[in-house]
Amino acid sequence: MKNSSLLKLLKKIHEDEDGSISLETILIIGAIALPILIFLLVKAWPTIKTYFNTNLEDLTNAGPNASS
């Protein structure tokens, strides 16, 4: 008797397609975002890092000379 109800439950879960649209949407967003993230890490990150380090040094060096 338990096997029969378990099989019915598994069949019902297998046939349920309510969450498929949201899952497909998440996969599409991931497929778009992943190449952008890889590009940013490989190509743009050194430029961003240099920009922030340069400006941080400028702020650090200008700190003692700032007028109050």
Order of alpha helices (4+ residues) and beta strands (2+ residues): alpha-alpha-alpha
